[in-house]
Amino acid sequence: MVAYVIIPGIDGSGEQHWQTLWERQWGTSAVRISPASWSAPDLDDWVGAVQEAYDEASRKDGRVVLVAHSLGCWAASTWLNSNPSSPIGAAFLVAPPDPEGHAFPRQAAATFTEVSAQPMPCPALVVGSADDPYCTPETAAGFAARWQARWHLAGAYGHINSASGLGSWQHGRKLLDSLTQQ
């Protein structure tokens, strides 16, 4: 059995976001982070929220898998690097934004501007888009290399969010399954 920690980006994931749809499918096997700073993200608050969700998920039977999107990728990687001995089955990181990119929300997410990609202490997969306004595919592939994660270019799906019209994103589920079944 697998327990999932859902780590959305700014403002959480909306009702039609693939993370929310997956969370509904997983039911009690999924735990969503709940930071106090959804709209004005504070890295320490988000990392603390990942810890709380991890603690809850780890009480369930089985492995814990982190499922992160956008800014949540940086909260996940920061938490993982702060807790390298925590048993994590895998980290699925989708559409990480480039903190140095022109579209990064520097004002709203100022505490995220100093993050850096460091090797993950667990198997990881980074999924990017050919036309993500927040990160070029080359930059995302560079993050994957520094995280020592597998890299997958999903195609041209923008920021791989609700606006991408992916619904429950079956291709993403197959990618996640390929990671968790290693």
C-alpha positions, 0 to 999 in steps of 0.5 A, a space after each residue: 500500500 502507498 500513502 500519498 502526500 499531496 504538495 500543490 503550488 500557490 493557492 493549492 490545486 483547484 477542483 479540476 487540477 489533476 492533484 485534486 482529482 487524484 486525491 479524491 481517487 486515493 481517498 484516505 491514502 492521500 494527505 494534502 499539505 495545509 500551510 497557513 501561507 497558501 497565497 503568500 508562500 513562506 518556505 519554512 511554513 510549507 516545509 513544516 506543512 510537508 512534515 505534518 502531512 508526512 507524519 500523518 501519511 506515515 502512520 498509514 500502512 505502506 510507503 509514503 510518496 510525495 506528489 508535488 506540483 509547481 512551488 510544491 516541488 521546492 517545498 518537497 525537495 527542501 523537506 527531503 534534504 532536511 530529512 534525508 533519513 525519513 523513509 520516502 518511497 519516491 518523489 513525483 515533481 511536476 512543473 517546478 518553477 525556475 526561481 531565477 526565471 522572469 515569471 517566478 512570483 518573486 514578491 509572493 514567494 520571496 522565501 523560495 528564491 534561494 532554493 537549490 536543487 540537491 540530490 534527493 535521498 529517494 527515487 524521484 521523477 521530474 515532469 516538465 512541459 515544453 511550453 511552461 511559462 514558469 520554467 524552460 524544459 532545459 532548466 527543468 531537466 537541469 533541476 532533475 539532473 541536480 536532484 538525481 531524478 529521472 526526467 520526462 518531458 510530457 509535451 506542450 501542456 503549459 504549467 501542467 495545471 487545471 488550465 492545461 485541461 488534463 483532467 485526471 491526467 492518465 499519462 501522469 498516473 502512468 508516470 507516477 506508477 512507473 516511479 512507485 513500482 521501481 
